[in-house]
């Protein structure tokens, strides 16, 4: 019982308000002025009059006032605290003009105060000089001292000869002091809600100038039941508010400009949330002088933990917040309740539903909304917002209001009647923990790895390590050498340096010899080894002497960007192992490049290796935690794995790091659509569209091949650059996230129908998913709308090619290649055309197409095709040149080495043939490739054969059978393996 009494005992605090001085005040005759401090219509104190001397002085005289009052409030009393939050301190300045003239104008302030005491009341008449307001909110937020310089505003707004410019208005200097204890306990969850009703636009004709306008809404404070807030004194006007300053709702009756707060209305109408079905230039609408119902009143209230929680639950459940508006006939004050009820019976009610769902998005503290006005219907507003109580404390039956179905309110010109409302919180309802969550998840990703010793698997690496060892030895000897050789030798033995050098060099020599000499030993083996080691040692030392040796810590070489192109080409041609090798070579060239890891992850997604793709993205993120595409790819991988919480962290990190990245916001919108998170769906889409309208499409785009270059199989020419869903769909297709691309294309189809760009990228999506028949249907429909186009025909050719319909594929390829508006580089089209001609035995056409491709974008595959065509045409010199170019681009391509073997054998170059054969043995080959090379060494072809691969060395009568030398990927059908491409040769029987 005693505990309860202690808890209910009021906790009192005091704020001291001091009027320090007044300046810039002029009077025509000697005047006494007083200061009255008021809060919520309660007078806190009134000063004794201060004499102001007449006349104007330069600089203006400062009059000391030093008048203070104490403002008492109770911390644990809700009403007391609510009044401090919602209502500012009002300081009223009044003048007492004496009837008798006082000639002595040189008196001090102290003397003036003494003379005021002898002035009789009947000798003075009271006049209000003006008002000013003082907001105590900084004290509630923890400030101990607040110094303000306030303009004493005139008591009435006037536009006549009595008007005074603000530069000539008196200035009041005030100080607010609080030296008490903590106002809000640290454990208390306190928030502040500010609701601003701006204006109703496009008012219908029955919204007349002589009507009275009120607005109302609900707020949750500290319990589960909402409370009503009424915005009175709406004003019909046809002129815009030039100052655009928020007004205190609690001072709505005050006619002075002192009712203005320090907060401005939001000027950025490009970011406003438009709930109307029409698009228009709101900024232009606001700046026009046309009729409107204007409030611009701000209501600020305190929210305790229960109120914040109830507001959040309301928005999660209903999404909309209720607002009502009352229009009634303006009349004088009523003397009795009966007359008020008569007036209420003549009023009209309207309602609107304001979408405040963004306030439950993490970290969002404010929202600015355009809402359509509807005719009043209690059931509709209850269904949409859950509002069951009457905001204006009236009942429809008593008022005689006819209840009809709620319909949108439209003006006489057919425009929607709408209101602009702003809702702002001091703290977000849902705190944003993105920074902590992102840091935690990155820390989890950075688990220490087990470092394993590297295994030397190549001759180049062994030679590099041997050279490094020699260099280190030279450095040690150079740094340790002294004048006497004996002392130097003893030094090496005593310090153990000699033993370390010997053991290290021995290990490197063994490794180097193991990689270098893999053939059978011969009589000159020891001499060869010695000569080789000495030569390598001389090379290393010469580089030191000539200062051409780079340090181990020197910057790594730039990634050869063409490796990505070679890899994409290999993937499209079905050479998955070659594509993987090119990506790994790019990573090996610079292991610290996040883009290389990200592109490798995209490739792994294409071959359905999601687990390794996740690991590659992880490596990219650890190298660069702000890499846009690495974060995006990793987040989408997690989303497809249904790890939605972690996925949201990464997707939101992208928009947090790059707030003007349009595609990032749309992907977040698609993610929220997929997870049905309504507060984020509209918010992310609105931000993306605002970025697009503001021209921010490329503002945060890091130009990489991922975002800027066209893929080999399809193009970006059909993508509208001002369409948020299409630019996002194309990016998702490049990242190979077809399910999310489907969502974006569905959104665009709902807007634009089955237009050309939608059909084309639907076909691209099907092509990437290997749904070739469905892709062809979309392309045929797009072609019927758009007409002849190289991009559509080339993609149709790719679909037929992948299905094995080579005749149809070459038909579309030839058409696309002959179009006058095609780009110079149709690499994949020309490469596949060349392969087709070569397989059909038309080496002249194949050669022409391959050489065209080599001129624009040479690769090992195009040079190989040209080399084979030259070889078949018995132009061996050109064939050798083409094959050498292919080998220079990719010296690990087994097919190139095979044809070099064949060429050298045809030209009877035994040494060159042996070297090429050794290179084939070192490549990663399938058994079939080794078998083919073995066959080449024994084969003797019939010269009359139309598919002869090389000149016959000799003729014999050995029976032969036909096999294929494969150049393309193997495919499986009916449990049998066959090759897409091949060449006939003959093999002797066993």
Phi, psi and omega in degrees: 000317179295323179298317180298319179295323180292320180293325181279351181292129184297138176259109186263141176226156183230133173248129179264127180245121185240124170273106187283309186199168175226144182216172178061034180247131180232142178226156180279336178216164184301126190226142172260130180242148179232161182236126179245123180260125187230143172220121178055046179068012177251125180281121179273338180170157179224134183277162171285153184298146177242128184280128176251127180285145179287164176096172182244131181239148179237118358286163182300141181285141177259124182257122177287135180248304179054046178254124182234149175229159177249127181257112182266132176219160183248120187295317184268018175252118186297316183297320180297317181288322179299323181293324178294321182289320189270340187231129178278168172287131179253123178252120182255128180251121180239155179243145176243100184273126180281144178284328181266138182286135179246115191278334185282105182261003183258017182286152176283168179296322181295317178295322180298318180296324180292324181287332180299330183294338183260004179280130181276147183302324184289351182268355186235151175236134187274139178217135180275121177282316180171184182229157168211156184240152182227115183274130181266007183302319178302328179293321179292334181271004172117356179288144178260334183222132181226121179247125184234146174242109193248140174274128177278103184282150179297151184293336181224147173285126180221146179237028180250202182292346179274355181292144180234134178293155185293335178293336183260004178280151179297152178244133181246130177257122184229152179229136177245127184236131174226119180238022180273190181281188182297127182286310178251128177302146183299331181277348181284135178265093184253136177224165180230130183247129178240122179244125181239120173264118185271274184211157170261128183250158184057048182296140177292172188293335180279359169275090188266168183290331184266016180267163178253132186239133176227148174236154181208151177209187180238156172219153172257131183251287182220020175211181186276353179260132181285157176243152183273145174232125184250129174256106183265177171060041169293142188241128173283125180211155177246010179244141180285155177275109184288329184283329178053047182249137178289144181248149177288125177297325182290346178247029185295334179281344182286130182272349181281159175289358176292347177285353178282141177268187177269359183262140178262151171292148183292124179275343187276082181277356174288336182260011181285151180272115184263112179265005179277163178273359182242151176254135178204168181276096183292324180300318178293322180297318182295323187275359179272147175272092179215162187303144176199161174256114192249132170243295187058028181269140180246129173248121179247133183220162181265138177244124173268180188303320181292318179297316178298319181293320179291322177296318179295316180297320180299315183290324178294322183280314189253335180074324184257152178244136186277140170224138177237152178225139181240132177241121181222166180285132182280134179210175179291167180298139183273147181266345179214166185292329183297320179293324178297319179294326177296321178292321180297328181292343181261001185276163177239143181244144176224163183216161174209157180243116185258122181282105179250022185296338180297338182289346175259011170277135185306126175089351182274129183247347183211156175211145183236121195229141166261126182233139178284138174275141179235158171293156188285134173206113186299321182291324181293314182290329177291322179291320184281325188236353181077011181282121179245343181264160181270120183295323184266012176057040176230158178244139185300323182293318181292327182279346180074025182276132180279121183274121177234172179293139183292126179230153179297141180271124184239140178283174181294337179270005179085009180268148179289141175274121185224161179235149177251127184227139176238134178235128185224139177246150177285321175239144178295147176296324178242108182298146177269113179253026184300316183298314180292316181297318181294318179296319181295317184288328175292321179296323177294326180289336184270038177294139183297138180265151176281118182277121180250152180292142181282141177257127181284116186239009180215153179295320181300316181293322178296317178296322179296317180292322178297315179297320178296320179297316178300318181297317179296321178298316179299319179296318180296315181295319181295319182284330187265348186294139175238180185296318183265125183294326181296314178299322181293318178296317178298320179300316180298320180288316184294320182279352181080004181297321183297315181295321178296317180297317184295315181293319180295315181294324179298316180297317181292323179294316179299315180298316181296316180293326179297323181276329186277310188254091180253353180276177181295145180290145176234181185292335181262021186298314183296317179296320179296317179298314182298314181299317182296313181297319180294320179298316179295323178294318179296319178300316181295317181292320179298324178295324177293314182297319182274005177058038179250009181268128178276147178287153179298332183269009181292156181301139180292155182292155180292146179295128175293106186300334181293341177300324178294322178293316177299320181294318180295320177298315180298321179295316181295328179275358177091007180269077187296319181295320177295319179298315179300319181296321179293318178296318180293327176293322177296320178293319180296329179294326177207095183289349181263010179265113184293329182297321180297318178295321181294317179294324176295322177297320179296319177299316180297326175294324180296326180263017174064034176253072187293326183294315177289328176298319177299318180294322178295318176297321178300317178297318180297319181291322178294330176285323181213102185289350179250014180291119188300309187282331175294314178298317181296314181296316181296318178298320180290325176298316179295322180295318179291338176272005179064025171268073193291324182296311179294323179297318180298323180300315183287320180292323177287330176298324178298312181288335177286319178286326183232078188292349178249020179275101187300312183298325179297318179293321180291322177296321175296321176299316179294323178296316179292327175296318181293323180267001177059045177260093190298322180300331182268342185296302183290324183297311181295320179295318181296317179297319179297316180292326176294317177299321179293317179296326181276005177074030184263021185302316183254011186294322183245021184267120173276113186291111175227172178296336180296318187259335190257327187269147174286141172294168182291322190272339183215174189228166181259007188292338181270001183270116176293127185285350178253019183246111187296323183285325182286318179294330177286321179298318180294321177296318179295324177293323176294324178280354178066042171250083189289328181294316178291325176298324176301317179299316180296319180292325175296318177299317181290324179295325177293336178271311190252358182071200182272067178278174186299313184294327178291315181296320182297314183281341167294321177294321177299317179300318179292322179297316180294331179270006178065031174257075193287324180295317179294323178297319179296325177297316178296321182291321177296320178293320178294321180293325179293335179270314190270329182096201183291134180199137183294326184292319180291315182292322179294320178292325175296321177297320179297320180296315178295321180298315181292334177276352181090005177273076190290327180295315177295320180300314182292332176297312180289325179297314181296324178293314180296323182287340181263357181294140183286334184261012180286155175290164181295329186252103170245067194298308184293321178300311183291323179296315180289329174297316179299319178297322180294312180299320181295319179293327179280356180086005178269079188286335178295312178294319178300317179298317181298316181291318180295320179293325175297316178295323179293330180289325183267316182211081184291138174223171177299325182292318181290320177292324177297315178300317178296320180296320179295318179297317176300317182296315180294332177274006178061031174259079193289327179296312177294325179296318179296321179295317181292316180295326177293321176298316178298319181291328178291326178288316182218097183274009176246016178273111185296327182296320179298315180296325179297316181284334171293321174301312181298320180294314181293327177291321179295325179271005177060044175257092186292319181294314180297323178297318181295321179294318179295321178297322179294323178293322178298320181296333181275343179284161175279103188242152169279161183300326182297322180297316179297322179296319180299316181296319177299322179295319181301327182288341185248344192287147172222110190268158175283126184296332181281354181293135181285344181248031183296135183266337181200168179290140180286137177278323178202165180249146174208180183254022181288130178294147184229155174236163182261135171230177180248141170259112191277138173244346184243181181288148175279147179232156184247132177207127181057042178062018177238145180260135176217166184252145177292319182235153178187169180227138182276131168227175182245147184231133177292147179287161179286000000 
